Amino acid sequence: MSLRVAFPTNILQGEALVETARTLATTKGFAALNEALDALDDRLALRTYLDGYDLTVVDWLVWGSIRGNATFG
């Protein structure tokens, strides 16, 4: 795996995933987080990365949002 970080391949899709990251970072309560995480799980069922075939900024944003959420901390 290379350490090169790519930008989203589809800008509208990338913007939607960035909005998902914002939501994950600020959402309180396990039920609401579980719903958002289920949607991400569905998206990743047939993919390795959220957008495209390489690690992108979006993947890092979503990971950081999940990791930084106080509900999981």
C-alpha positions in Angstrom: 0.0 0.0 0.0 1.4 3.4 -0.9 1.2 6.4 1.3 -0.1 8.6 -1.5 -3.3 10.3 -0.5 -5.7 11.0 -3.4 -8.6 13.4 -3.6 -12.2 12.2 -4.2 -12.9 11.1 -7.7 -16.4 12.4 -7.8 -16.7 15.8 -6.2 -20.4 15.5 -5.3 -19.9 12.1 -3.8 -16.9 13.4 -1.9 -18.9 16.4 -0.6 -21.6 14.0 0.7 -19.0 11.9 2.4 -17.4 15.0 4.0 -20.8 15.9 5.3 -21.1 12.4 6.7 -17.8 13.0 8.5 -19.1 16.2 10.0 -22.2 14.4 11.2 -20.3 11.6 12.7 -18.0 14.1 14.6 -20.9 15.9 16.2 -23.6 13.3 16.7 -24.4 12.3 20.2 -26.2 9.2 21.2 -25.5 5.7 20.2 -28.8 5.2 18.1 -28.0 8.0 15.8 -24.4 7.0 15.4 -25.4 3.4 14.8 -27.6 4.5 11.9 -24.8 6.5 10.3 -22.3 3.7 10.8 -24.7 1.2 9.3 -24.8 3.4 6.2 -21.0 3.5 6.0 -20.9 -0.3 6.5 -23.3 -0.8 3.6 -21.1 1.5 1.4 -18.0 -0.5 2.3 -19.5 -3.9 1.9 -18.2 -4.2 -1.7 -15.4 -1.6 -1.5 -12.1 -1.2 0.3 -12.2 2.6 0.3 -15.1 5.1 0.6 -14.3 6.7 -2.7 -12.3 5.3 -5.6 -9.6 2.7 -5.6 -7.1 4.5 -3.3 -7.0 6.0 0.1 -8.4 9.5 -0.1 -8.8 12.5 2.1 -12.4 11.4 2.7 -11.3 8.1 4.2 -9.1 10.0 6.7 -11.9 12.5 7.5 -14.5 9.8 8.2 -12.0 7.7 10.3 -11.0 10.8 12.3 -14.6 11.7 12.9 -15.5 8.3 14.2 -12.3 8.1 16.3 -12.9 11.6 17.7 -16.5 11.2 18.6 -17.0 11.4 22.4 -19.5 8.6 22.4 -16.8 6.1 21.4 -14.1 7.8 23.4 
